[in-house]
Amino acid sequence: MFSSGQLIFSAFFVIVFILIMIFSYRKDLKLHRKYYKGSLFILIGFLTFVVFLFFLKTLLQPS
């Protein structure tokens, strides 16, 4: 389906992209800690709400 050149390019692109993202995140780590202090609790609340909706859907679904 893909040529070997395309597969090599995509693998190289993914590796370089991930390395750049890691480097950028580490560079901005102090700013993330300062400005996004309570965001973990918001994420946990959002995921809890989605899980609650999923269970509610499966509970109320007619058999």
N, CA and C atoms as a LAMMPS dump frame, in Angstrom:
ITEM: TIMESTEP
0
ITEM: NUMBER OF ATOMS
189
ITEM: BOX BOUNDS ff ff ff
-5.0000000000000000e+02 5.0000000000000000e+02
-5.0000000000000000e+02 5.0000000000000000e+02
-5.0000000000000000e+02 5.0000000000000000e+02
ITEM: ATOMS id mol type element x y z
1 1 1 N 0.828 -1.185 0
2 1 2 C 0 0 0
3 1 3 C 0.879 1.258 0
4 2 1 N 1.869 1.305 0.869
5 2 2 C 2.807 2.426 0.912
6 2 3 C 4.161 1.949 0.427
7 3 1 N 4.886 2.845 -0.192
8 3 2 C 6.237 2.484 -0.619
9 3 3 C 7.177 2.546 0.584
10 4 1 N 8.355 1.962 0.428
11 4 2 C 9.3 1.952 1.539
12 4 3 C 9.772 3.368 1.869
13 5 1 N 9.879 4.23 0.861
14 5 2 C 10.259 5.622 1.102
15 5 3 C 9.227 6.369 1.935
16 6 1 N 7.962 6.107 1.654
17 6 2 C 6.896 6.755 2.427
18 6 3 C 6.898 6.272 3.872
19 7 1 N 7.128 4.986 4.079
20 7 2 C 7.163 4.449 5.441
21 7 3 C 8.354 5.002 6.219
22 8 1 N 9.5 5.117 5.573
23 8 2 C 10.682 5.681 6.238
24 8 3 C 10.437 7.142 6.587
25 9 1 N 9.854 7.896 5.652
26 9 2 C 9.56 9.301 5.921
27 9 3 C 8.583 9.45 7.076
28 10 1 N 7.524 8.635 7.088
29 10 2 C 6.531 8.763 8.165
30 10 3 C 7.135 8.392 9.518
31 11 1 N 7.975 7.368 9.563
32 11 2 C 8.618 6.992 10.821
33 11 3 C 9.546 8.103 11.298
34 12 1 N 10.334 8.652 10.39
35 12 2 C 11.227 9.756 10.734
36 12 3 C 10.433 10.97 11.22
37 13 1 N 9.341 11.292 10.538
38 13 2 C 8.513 12.436 10.906
39 13 3 C 7.93 12.257 12.303
40 14 1 N 7.406 11.074 12.593
41 14 2 C 6.792 10.816 13.903
42 14 3 C 7.835 10.933 15.01
43 15 1 N 9.011 10.367 14.797
44 15 2 C 10.058 10.421 15.82
45 15 3 C 10.495 11.855 16.076
46 16 1 N 10.739 12.619 15.005
47 16 2 C 11.173 14.011 15.171
48 16 3 C 10.069 14.845 15.812
49 17 1 N 8.823 14.621 15.42
50 17 2 C 7.701 15.371 15.98
51 17 3 C 7.59 15.116 17.48
52 18 1 N 7.697 13.862 17.896
53 18 2 C 7.599 13.536 19.321
54 18 3 C 8.757 14.159 20.095
55 19 1 N 9.965 14.124 19.531
56 19 2 C 11.113 14.731 20.211
57 19 3 C 10.942 16.243 20.364
58 20 1 N 10.423 16.898 19.339
59 20 2 C 10.191 18.351 19.421
60 20 3 C 9.118 18.661 20.457
61 21 1 N 8.073 17.849 20.52
62 21 2 C 7.019 18.069 21.513
63 21 3 C 7.562 17.892 22.934
64 22 1 N 8.397 16.89 23.156
65 22 2 C 8.99 16.674 24.482
66 22 3 C 9.888 17.847 24.849
67 23 1 N 10.708 18.297 23.911
68 23 2 C 11.602 19.424 24.16
69 23 3 C 10.803 20.694 24.494
70 24 1 N 9.742 20.945 23.737
71 24 2 C 8.921 22.137 23.978
72 24 3 C 8.223 22.069 25.329
73 25 1 N 7.718 20.897 25.688
74 25 2 C 7.042 20.757 26.973
75 25 3 C 8.016 20.977 28.13
76 26 1 N 9.195 20.408 28.034
77 26 2 C 10.181 20.592 29.101
78 26 3 C 10.613 22.05 29.221
79 27 1 N 10.686 22.727 28.093
80 27 2 C 11.082 24.137 28.092
81 27 3 C 10.037 25 28.803
82 28 1 N 8.78 24.673 28.646
83 28 2 C 7.689 25.466 29.211
84 28 3 C 7.134 24.879 30.508
85 29 1 N 7.842 23.968 31.132
86 29 2 C 7.317 23.279 32.304
87 29 3 C 7.012 24.219 33.467
88 30 1 N 7.856 25.224 33.691
89 30 2 C 7.605 26.176 34.786
90 30 3 C 6.331 26.976 34.536
91 31 1 N 6.112 27.382 33.287
92 31 2 C 4.889 28.126 32.966
93 31 3 C 3.658 27.243 33.13
94 32 1 N 3.767 25.97 32.741
95 32 2 C 2.632 25.064 32.9
96 32 3 C 2.263 24.901 34.371
97 33 1 N 3.265 24.774 35.22
98 33 2 C 2.987 24.619 36.655
99 33 3 C 2.345 25.877 37.23
100 34 1 N 2.713 27.039 36.718
101 34 2 C 2.188 28.291 37.251
102 34 3 C 0.759 28.549 36.782
103 35 1 N 0.493 28.398 35.489
104 35 2 C -0.794 28.808 34.936
105 35 3 C -1.845 27.698 34.884
106 36 1 N -1.44 26.451 34.939
107 36 2 C -2.39 25.343 34.838
108 36 3 C -2.39 24.505 36.111
109 37 1 N -2.399 25.171 37.241
110 37 2 C -2.249 24.493 38.525
111 37 3 C -3.415 23.54 38.826
112 38 1 N -4.659 23.933 38.635
113 38 2 C -5.803 23.099 39.004
114 38 3 C -6.406 22.331 37.852
115 39 1 N -5.719 22.25 36.732
116 39 2 C -6.31 21.628 35.548
117 39 3 C -6.456 20.117 35.689
118 40 1 N -5.677 19.491 36.535
119 40 2 C -5.803 18.04 36.715
120 40 3 C -7.162 17.691 37.31
121 41 1 N -7.638 18.493 38.253
122 41 2 C -8.945 18.227 38.859
123 41 3 C -10.075 18.425 37.849
124 42 1 N -9.925 19.373 36.961
125 42 2 C -10.93 19.579 35.915
126 42 3 C -10.952 18.387 34.971
127 43 1 N -9.782 17.869 34.62
128 43 2 C -9.7 16.69 33.755
129 43 3 C -10.34 15.481 34.422
130 44 1 N -10.062 15.287 35.704
131 44 2 C -10.646 14.154 36.43
132 44 3 C -12.167 14.3 36.504
133 45 1 N -12.65 15.512 36.753
134 45 2 C -14.094 15.749 36.782
135 45 3 C -14.742 15.497 35.435
136 46 1 N -14.108 15.927 34.367
137 46 2 C -14.648 15.718 33.026
138 46 3 C -14.705 14.225 32.696
139 47 1 N -13.638 13.498 32.99
140 47 2 C -13.617 12.062 32.71
141 47 3 C -14.643 11.318 33.55
142 48 1 N -14.821 11.737 34.798
143 48 2 C -15.844 11.13 35.653
144 48 3 C -17.238 11.361 35.079
145 49 1 N -17.487 12.564 34.577
146 49 2 C -18.771 12.878 33.971
147 49 3 C -19.02 12.034 32.726
148 50 1 N -18.009 11.845 31.891
149 50 2 C -18.164 11.034 30.678
150 50 3 C -18.428 9.58 31.042
151 51 1 N -17.722 9.055 32.033
152 51 2 C -17.955 7.676 32.475
153 51 3 C -19.361 7.544 33.053
154 52 1 N -19.815 8.546 33.813
155 52 2 C -21.168 8.527 34.362
156 52 3 C -22.199 8.498 33.244
157 53 1 N -22.011 9.303 32.209
158 53 2 C -22.942 9.302 31.078
159 53 3 C -22.942 7.96 30.353
160 54 1 N -21.774 7.345 30.207
161 54 2 C -21.7 6.042 29.557
162 54 3 C -22.467 4.988 30.346
163 55 1 N -22.26 4.958 31.666
164 55 2 C -22.977 3.986 32.499
165 55 3 C -24.47 4.264 32.519
166 56 1 N -24.849 5.523 32.521
167 56 2 C -26.268 5.876 32.484
168 56 3 C -26.898 5.412 31.18
169 57 1 N -26.183 5.574 30.088
170 57 2 C -26.68 5.132 28.786
171 57 3 C -26.871 3.628 28.759
172 58 1 N -25.88 2.875 29.266
173 58 2 C -26.009 1.418 29.25
174 58 3 C -27.081 0.933 30.23
175 59 1 N -27.291 1.653 31.304
176 59 2 C -28.322 1.271 32.27
177 59 3 C -29.721 1.494 31.717
178 60 1 N -29.936 2.583 31.023
179 60 2 C -31.261 2.949 30.553
180 60 3 C -31.584 2.414 29.163
181 61 1 N -30.634 1.73 28.537
182 61 2 C -30.867 1.208 27.204
183 61 3 C -31.803 0 27.274
184 62 1 N -32.863 0.016 26.458
185 62 2 C -33.809 -1.122 26.513
186 62 3 C -33.157 -2.398 25.978
187 63 1 N -33.544 -3.519 26.56
188 63 2 C -32.975 -4.812 26.162
189 63 3 C -33.666 -5.39 24.966
